[in-house]
Amino acid sequence: MDRQQSPTCSRTAAIHSIEAPDPASLPSLCPVMTVPEVARELRCSKAHVHNLINGHVRGATPLPSVRIGRRRLVRRSSLDEWIKANEQCYDPIIANH
């Protein structure tokens, strides 16, 4: 006896056939980033990101974040704005002119 496949089963099969996106491309697409993702983006340690969030880094404004329980999340737009606001010239010759 031939059974027809239910619509739910065919949708499930179609969903499983879709390839997952490359994980390296997800942080740029995601509007909210975790501390490890921010650390990877800034090329620093997770502890340094926590110090930035808590305002313990001299010469840098605190990094805006959202606290959800014990987790800290940073909006991608806030990180981009924070980077622009904290760009400085560290060359003493140029900085004095």
Helices and strands as residue ranges (DSSP letters): H 7-16, G 23-25, H 26-29, E 32-34, H 35-42, H 46-53, E 66-68, E 71-75, H 76-85, H 92-95
